[in-house]
Amino acid sequence: MIKFLIKHARWIVVGIGIFFFCLVQSDWLTNSKLWQKATGALIDRRYLLRGEQPPNPEIQLIGIQGSSLSLDALAPEEIAASEPLQLMQQPWPWDRRVYAAVLEKLMAAGAKVVVFDFVFAGGTEGDDAFAAALEKYRDHVVIGSMFRQEAGEETEKLILPNSRLTGTNYDKLAGLVNLWPDADGVVRTARYRTSNWREFKRMFPKKKIPENVPDDLIHITLSAVEKAGAKITAPSPNDISYVDFQGARETYPMLPIENMFVDKLWEAPPFSGGKPFRNKIVVVGPMAEIFHDTHETPYGTVPGPEVQAQLMAALLLQSFIHPTPPATDLALEFSMVALALAICLRVGNALLKVFLMVLVTVIFLIICQLLFTQVNLLVNMMSPLFCLISTGAYGVTFLFAVEQFERRRTRNLLERYVSKNVAKTILEDTRSFLESLNGRRQPVTVLFSDIRGFTAMTETSDADKLVAQLNEYFSDMVGIVDKEMGTLQKFIGDAIMAAWGDTHTNGVETDARRAVCAALQMRAALADLNTRWQGNPDRRKLSIGIGVGHGEVIVGNIGTLNRTEFTVLGDGVNLAARLESATKQFHTDILIGSTVEGLTRAEFVYRRVDLLAVKGKTRPVEVFALLSDRSLPAPGWLARYHEAIELYRGREFERAGQMFEAVLTEIGDEDYLCRMYVRRCAAYCANPPPADWNGAFALTEK
């Protein structure tokens, strides 16, 4: 399955891109609540980024607010002096002589058109007076009608004003007050003309209705603007027109209706004797919370009368926001899929892919905002963004995952032939690896490990059983090297050569510490293996010697044109090999060079062994035996042992011999190094060394 994905990864990404393109054409996705909400949010964000616009000075708002229903702000004598105010004291709904008085006063002040954002459906007191006023000013007044779904009804019903008010002039007086929100409950579009049949189709889109039915129902805003004498063209009912809202609540300041009938308030600002209403369209409507006449818009919650005022302002300015046509949307969606595929398939770096996706998204958002702000064009952002982001996100993630699968498969294959660190360097740091082809000098810590007596074992053991045991041994030892982030350089028969700092380094101190940790763990791992092998006739007890040295080496690929090997060459390698060999002569399992000891003495306990004269070096090398890490205390005899070493090298052989004897007794009379120094001290007491003697010991074996 993975091989199939790797082989056909590009075509799979292309197929997914086509799938996302087809998906945005389906109603299943685009009609979902989440999609509609996200689409609406992208539209609203453009309004907010554009900012609020100034109100249209040709429109004035009069509101019935909480104080209008209680008249608490007015003095009793002010109420007593005005018949409309006395009528307002009565319970809601008001006597309609109030509206007649409002209409008379506004028309006297010179208003062009008065819009009552109410549906006066039922009959009540004062209808005759209001009807007379409506008849008198029928060319300058508009009242409301609306579609409303009554309790228990399946469909909405057109609610008309009380016939006593309109008489035969319904078509001239009434206009729809409905505001039709989008699927997410936010009013963004306007419908200036409609019909019963069109509204029926809106509620039941799958039902058939007669064709060519005239749109004989006019919206209250369009009726008011036409009566004001403005020469405007309203969008067709078949075209979606987004409202060019001017702003949030209180964009149009509201004047309280009750203050119209207090003479001193009428004459003072802001009423100023009716001057604000001269040659204006005046909207009278419910503003109090008790009426629940509020609507969600891109700018937030706005009272119904103010929404009507903003619709009228858009009509007067002929400022309509039009969406892009379906063909443009389709082209944008296809382009975004193609662009996402191009980025995914042509760009190699995953981070660069993500950056380019983000860059394209930002540029697209900026262009959409500019088109909205400058030319009132509403680009459908949701579908193209979905195509771009979905295709891009899937493509980047899928190709990255496939790349990782392929890299892992290649690494697993490569690690069968080279060290994990070498494989990692080849796959993840190609430039560094290529640089190493020519060779470079760098400090490296090298570990050599060898099985004691292995040659004799090969002559007396069954080959299959010996190979099986050797593989068990190598599995544990190489696992320790990998755990400590070392590079397995090679197997040399039964020997292991590992290095720290060749393919990568975290500092010479860290490299040295990890190499010494590996040596300690190899000691413990071999003990565990020997314990596990006890009683197994197919397994033999093993012992090993380990040498750890540090020095500057040449790192590079060595070999012929047909076969090369990544390895290290130089003094550090030779020293580690000599130290491993010296473990046999000093009867210890781990020997550490002086440079490694100096880098790690704060973390490990060492015992000085000897000064070795190593071939190829002009100065002798101090050699140390590894006792433990610092989690265990140093043995009590170690300080006296080191003091004896100093006496020995200071040519005080008699005192040194005595101290070595004491340390030997303390350790248990079985310590090879103490016995070795006791013998040397006795020999030098009898035959002192020459004057140029420096205490160094020349290795007699390789």
N, C-alpha and C positions, 0 to 999 in steps of 0.2 A: 504493500500500500504506500509506504513512504517513498519507495523508488518511483512509483507512478506519479506521486505528487511532485517529486523533484523533477522528473522528466517533463511533465506537462504543466509546470507551475505557471508559466506565462499565459497559456491558453485558459487555465482555470481563472486567473485574475480577469482576463478579458470577458469570460463568460459571466462572472459575477457582476462586472460593470454593466453588461447588457441586461442582466437580471434586475439590477437596481433601476436602470432606465425604464424598463417595462413596469416595474413596481409603482413608480410615481404616476403612471398613466391609469392606475386602477382606482376605482372608487373606494375599494376596501381600505386603502391607505389614506387617501386624501379626504375622505369623509369621516375618518375616525376623530374622536374628541381630542386626543392628544395632538394630532396633526393640525386640526383647526385652531386649537389654542396656541400652538407654536407659530402658526401662520399669522394669527392676529397679533401676537406679541411682537413679531418682526415689523408689522405695519405700524403698530402703536409707537415703537421705538423711533421710527422715522419722524413721526409728528413731534415727539419730545425733543429729538436732536435738532429739528428745524427751529423749535422755539415757538412761543406764542406770538400771535399777530395782533395788531391794534383792533379794537372793535369798530364796526361800521358806524359812522356818525349819523346815518340816516335811520337808525333803529334805536328805540327807547323802550325800556322795560319797566312795567308797573307790576308789583307782586302783592299777592295776598299771603302775608306771612303770619306767624304766631300772634304778633301784636295786633294784626288786623282783626283777628277773631275775638280778642279779649278787650281791645281798646284801652289797655291799662296805662298806656303812655299819655292818654289824653285826659284833660280835666273834665269834670262833669258838665261845666257850663259850655265847654267847647262842643261836647256831644249834643247837649240840649239845643244848641243853636243851629244844628244841621240835621235835616230830615234823613239823608243817606246814612249818617252816623248812627242815628237812632235805630234805623233798620238793621244796621250791622250788629247791633247789640242782641238781636234776636238769634235763636239757635240756627246753626247751619242746616240746610242751605239757605242762603239769604233770599230775602224778598228781591225779585228781579228788577224792582224800581231802582235798586242800587246800581245795577249795570246800565240802566237807562240814564241815570244821573252821570255815571262815569263817561258814557259815550257822548252825552251832551257837552260835558265840560271839556273833554278832549277835542271834540270837533270845534267848539268855540275857541279853543286855544290854537287852532290851525293845523291839527293833525291831518296827514294825508289819508291814512288808513288806520283803523283800530282793529286789532286782532284779539278776540277772546279765545284763549286756549282752554275752552270748556266745551263739553257736550251738554247742552241744556235739554236733556232727553225728556224728563218728566215735567208735568205741569206744576206750577206753584204760584204763590202770591206775586203779583206785579207783572205777570206775563203780558197783560194788555199794554202796560206802559212801555215795557221793553220792546214788544212787537212794534209799537208805534215808532219808537226810536230807530229800530232796525229798518223799518220801511222808509223812514225819513232819510237815512244815511246809507241805503242799501248799496250804493256804489263806493262806499268808503268804510265798510265794516265787513268782517268775516267772523263767523262762529264755527264751532267744531262739530264734526261727526267722526265716527271711528268704527273700526272692526274690533269686535270683542267676543270672546267665547264665554257664553253664559254657563253656569253650573249645570252639569248633566248634558250639555250639548256636545256633539261631535265636531262641529265646524264653527268657525267664527261667523258672527252675524253683524251686518252693518247697522250700527245704532245711529239714528238720525235725530236732529233737534226736534223739539216739540213743534208739531205742525202749527200750533197757535202762534209761534214766534215767526216762522218763515212763510206761512201761507203758501202761495204758489211760487215764491221766490227762492225755493230751496237751492237750486243750482247757482243762483247769484250770491247767496249768503253763506253757504256752508262749504267747508273744506275738511279733509281728513287730518286728524291730529296724530295719527299713528306714527310711531318710530319703529322701524324694523331692525332689531339687533341681528348680528351674525350668530353663528352656532355657539360661540363662546359667551354670548350675552352682551357684547359690546356693540354700540351703535357706530357704524362706520360708513354705511351707504345710505343714500337717499332715494326715495321713490316719489317722484313728483306727480305722476299720473298712474292710475291703475283702473281696475274694473272688478266687479264681483267675480267674473270668470277667471281673471288672472289670480286673484287671491285664492280662489278655489283650487287652482292648479298648484299654487304654492304649498297649500296644505296637503294636496293629494297629487304629487307629481306624476304618478303612473296612470292616472285616469285621463280619459280623453275629454277634451272640451272643444266647443265650436271654434273654428278659425275665423280670423279677421273680426273679432269682437272689438268694438271701439273702447278705448280707455276713457270712460266718461266720468271717472271720479278724480277730482283734482285735490292736491294736497293743500293744506291751509297756508303754507308758506308761499307756494306758487300763486295762489289766488290773491294773497295780500300784495305781492310784488307787482302782479299785473294790474291790480286796482290802483297801485301807486303810480301807474303810468310808465314804469320802466320797460324799455324794449329789450327783452331777454329771450333767450332760447334755452328751454330746459332740456336736459338729457332725455333721450328716448327711454320708455319703460323697458325696452329690451336690452338697453345698455346698462352695465353696472357703473355707477358713478359714486366715487368716494367723496364724502363731505370734506370740504376744505375748512375744517374747524379752526376757529381763531384762538381758542385757549381753554383754560379750565374754568371752574365755577367763579363767578363774579367778574368774568371778562366784560360782561355788560352789567354795569351797576344797576341795582334795582331800587326803585322808589316805592315806598309803602303806599298802598291805595288809600288808607284812611286819612293820610295827611293832605290829600287833595281837597278835603271838605272842611279844613280849618283855615279860615281866611288868612290869618297871620303866617301860617306855614306855607300856604299857597303863594303868597306874595314874596316870601323869602326864598333864598337859594336852598335846595337845588331846584325847586319848582319855578321860582322867579316869575310868577304870574302866568305860567304856561308856556314860556319861551322855549324850554327844552323839547316841547312837542310839536312846535311849528314845522310844517313840511316834513314830518317824520312818520315812520311806521311805528305804531305803539302796540306792544304786545302786553296784554293783561292776562296773568295766569297765576296758578297756585304755586306758592313757594314754601309754604309751611310743611313741616315733616308729616303732619297728620294726613296730608293728601297722598303721600307715597308716590309723588310724581317726580321721580329722579331716574336718570339713565346713565349707564356706564358709557363713557366715550374714551378715545385715546388719551385724553387729558385727565381722566378720572371721572368721578361722579358729578353730574351736572343736572340742575333742575330742568324739568321738561320745557317750560317757557323759554329758558335761555338756550336750550338746544334748538328750539324753533327759530330763535333770533339768529343763531349762527348759520342755520340753513338758509334763511332769508338773505343774510350777508353774502353767502357764496353765490346765490342767484343774482343779487344785484351787481356783484363784481364779475359775474360770469367766470368764476374761478372754480373749476371742477378738476378733480384728480382722477385720471383715467388709468386703468390697469393695462398692462401690455397684452396684445392679442394672443390667442392660443398658439398660433404659429411661432411667434417669438419665444414663448415659454418653451415650446418643444425644442426649438433650436438651442436655447440656452441649456436645457437639460442635457441634450446630446453633446454639446460642446464641453460641459463640465465633466461628463463621463470620459470623453476623449482626452481632456486635459489631465484628469486624474490618472488615466491609464498611461499616458505619455510620461508623467512624472514617475510613476511606479516602475515602469518597464525600462525607461531610458536612463534614469539616475541611479547610480550604484549605492551611494552612501545613504543609510536609513535616516540619519539625522538631517541630511540635506533634503531628503524627500519630505520629511515632516515640515521643515522650514519653508519649502516651496509651497506646500499645501496651505500653510498658514498665510503665506504671502498672497497667494491667489485669493484666498477667502477674504483677507483684509481689503485687497484692491476691489474685489467684487462688491463688498459692503460699501466702500467709499463711493464707487460709481453709482450704486443704487440710491444712496443718500443724496448725491448731487442731482441725479435725475428727478428725484422727488422734490427737492428744494427749489431747483431752478426752473424746471419745465412741467411740474405737477404730473410726472409720470411715475406710476406705481409698478415697479418691477416685481414679479412674483419671485421672491427670494427663496422661499422654503424648498421648492422642488429642485432648483439648481444646486442649492447648498447641500441638500440631501444627497444628490447624485455625486457631487464633488467629495463631500466628507465621507460618505459611506463607502464609495468605491476606493477613495484614497486610503481610508483607515483600514479597510479590509486588505487592500493590495499591499500596503506597507507591512502590516502585521503578518499576513500570510507569507509574503516573500521573505520577511525576516525569519519567520519560524522555519520555513523550508531551508533557508540558508544555514540556520543553526543545526537543523537535522543533518544536512549535507556535511557541514563542518564537523559535527560530532561523528558521523559515519567515517569521514576521511581521517579524523584524528584517531578513532579506534583502530582503523586499518594501519595508520602510520605508526601508532604506538606499539604495534607488534614488531616493528623493525628498528625504531629509534626511541629515545627517552621521551617521556611525556613533556618535559620542558622543551626539548628540541621540536617536537611536533607542535606544541603551542606557539613557539617562536615562528615556525614556518607558516602557520595558518593565521596568526594574529598580528605578527610584527614582521611582515615580509621585508621591509626595508632594512631592518636590523639584521635579519638573516642574510640578505644579499650582501650587506656590508661585510659580514663575517666570512664570505667566500674568499675574500682576498687576505684574510687573516688580520688579527688585531691583538695588541698586547693589553693585558689587564690582570689585576690581582685575583687569584682564584684559590679557594680552599679545596683540597683534593683528599679523598678517602680511598684507601686500598684495603680490601678485605680478602683473606685467603684461608682456605681450609687446610689444616695441618695434616700431613701424611696422606694426602689425597691420591698421590701416584701409587703408593702401596695398596690403597683401597681398590684402585681400578684393576690391580692384578689378581686380587683375591675375591672380589665381589661379582655377583651376577649383574650383567650390564643393564638389564631392564630394571632391576630393583634399585641399582645405584642411580640411574637416571631419574627414576621416580622420586627417590629421596632427595636428590639434588634439586629437582624442580620444586619440591616442598620448601626446601631451604631458601632457594632463590626467591620464591614467591613472598615469603615473610621479609626477607632482607630488602628486596627491591621495594616492597610496600612501605618500609620504613624510610627509604630514601625519598620516595614520592611524597610521603606524609611531611617530611621536613623540607620539601620543595627543592630537593637536589636534582641534578641531572645524572641519570644512569649513562655513563659514557660508553661502557662496553663490558662484556663478559670476556675474561681471559682464562679460558678453561674453567677452573673452579673459583677463580678470583673475580671480585667485583671492583670496578673502578667508577667512582662517582665524584661529581664536582659541584661546588656551589659558587655562583658568581660568573659562570660562563655564558649562559643564555640571558640571564637577568640578575640583578643584584639589588638588595636593600641596604647595602653598606657592608664593608668587610667584617665589621664586628658581628652583624647578624648572620652573615654567611658562615663565619667560623663557629658561632654558637650553634647553628643548625647542624653543622657537620659533626660537632662533638656530641650533640643530642642524639644524632643518628647512631654514632658509635656506642653510646650507652644503651640505647634501645636494642641494637643488634646483640649486645652481650646478654641482655635479659631475654630477648626472643630466642636465642640459641639455647639458653637454659630451659625455657619452656618446651622447645622442640625435643631436646634430649629427654626431658621428663615424659613427654607424650610418646616418645619412641621406645621407652623402657618396656621390655617384655615382648617386643615385636622382632621376630627373627629376621625380618626383611630390612630392618633399619639398624644402622650402626651409630654409636655415639660420635659426635663431631666436636672438634675444637677449632677455633679460628684465631687468626692474628689480624689486628687492625692497625693501620698507620694513618695519621691525619697530619698533613702538612699544608703550608700556605706559602705562596710566592707568586711572582709575576710569570705568566705563561703566555703562549701564543694560542689564540682561539681561532679555529678556522676549519675549512673543509680540506681534508687531506686524502689523496688517492690518485686514481688515473681518470682519463676521460670517460671510461665506462663505469667506474665505480668510485664513489667518494664516501668519506666518513667524517662526520662532524666530531671533532675531538679537541683536546688540549695537549700542548707540548711544552716542555720546559722544566725549569728547576723545581717548581712546586710539585710537579708530577713525580719527578725522580726522587725528591725527598720523601714524599708519602710512600713510594714503593720501598725505599730503603728502611723507613721506619717500620713498615709492615714486616719486612724480613728480619729486622732486629728484634722483634717480639720473641722470636725463637731463642735468640742468644741470651736475652734478659729474662726469659721464663715469665713473661707477662702477656696479656691478651690485647692490650691497647697501648700504643705509644703515640704521644702528641709532640709535635715540633714546638720550638720555643716561641715562634711568632703566633701560633694559634693559642698557646698558653697565655701569652701576654694579652691577647684580645679577649680572652674569656675567663681569666682567673677570678673575676668577681662572681662568677656563676657556677664554677666547678672547683672541686678539690683535687689538686694534683700532687704527685710525689716525684721529686727529682730523681732521675735514673742515672744519667751519665752525660759526659760531653763526648759526642761522636765526631770522629774525623771522617766525613763523608766524601767519597770520590767526587771531584768536580768543584768542591768548595775549599777555599783557602783558610777559612776559619772554622773551628769545630762548632757543632750544633748542640745546644742543650736539649735534652730529651726528657720527657715527663711521662709518668704512668698516670692514667685516669682512674681515680678512686671512686668518685661519685659527684653528684651535683650538690649545691649548697643547701638543699633541703635536709641533708644529713650532716651532722657535725664532723669536723675533721678528727681523725683518731688522735688520742693524747700523745702518742709517741712520735707524731709526724714532725713536730718542731725540733725534738732532739735529734731525729734522723737528719734533718736538714742542717742542723748545727754540726753534726758529724761530717757531713759532706763538705762543709766549709773548712773544717780542720784538715780533712784529707787533701783538699786542693791547696791548702796553705802549708803542705808538707809536714804537718804535725801528725805523723802516721801512728805513733804509739797511742796518743790520746784519742785519735779518731778510731783506732781499732778497739779500744776499750769502750768507747761510746756505742760503736756499732754492735759490740757484744751485748751491751745492756739493752739496746733497742731490740736485738734479736730475741733475748730472753723475754722481753715484754710482749713481743708479737706472738711468740710461741715456738721458737726454735726451728721454724720451717720456712723462713723468708729467704728466698734465693738472693735478693739484692744485698741484704745485710751480710750473708755468708760470703758473697762475692767481694764485698769491700773488706771484710775481715781478712780474707786470704790476701788481697792486694796490699793491705797495710802491713801484714806480716812479712810479705816478700820485699816491700820497700824499706822496712826496718832493717832487713838483712842486707839488701842491696839498694841503696838510695838511687832514685832516678837521676838523669842528667840535669844540669842546671837550667836547661831550656824546656824542661818538662812542664806542660800546661794542664795536666790532668786529663787530656783527651784520650779516648779509646778508639782504635781503628777497627772497623768492622772486618772480620775475617771471612764472613759469608755474605752472599748477595741475596 
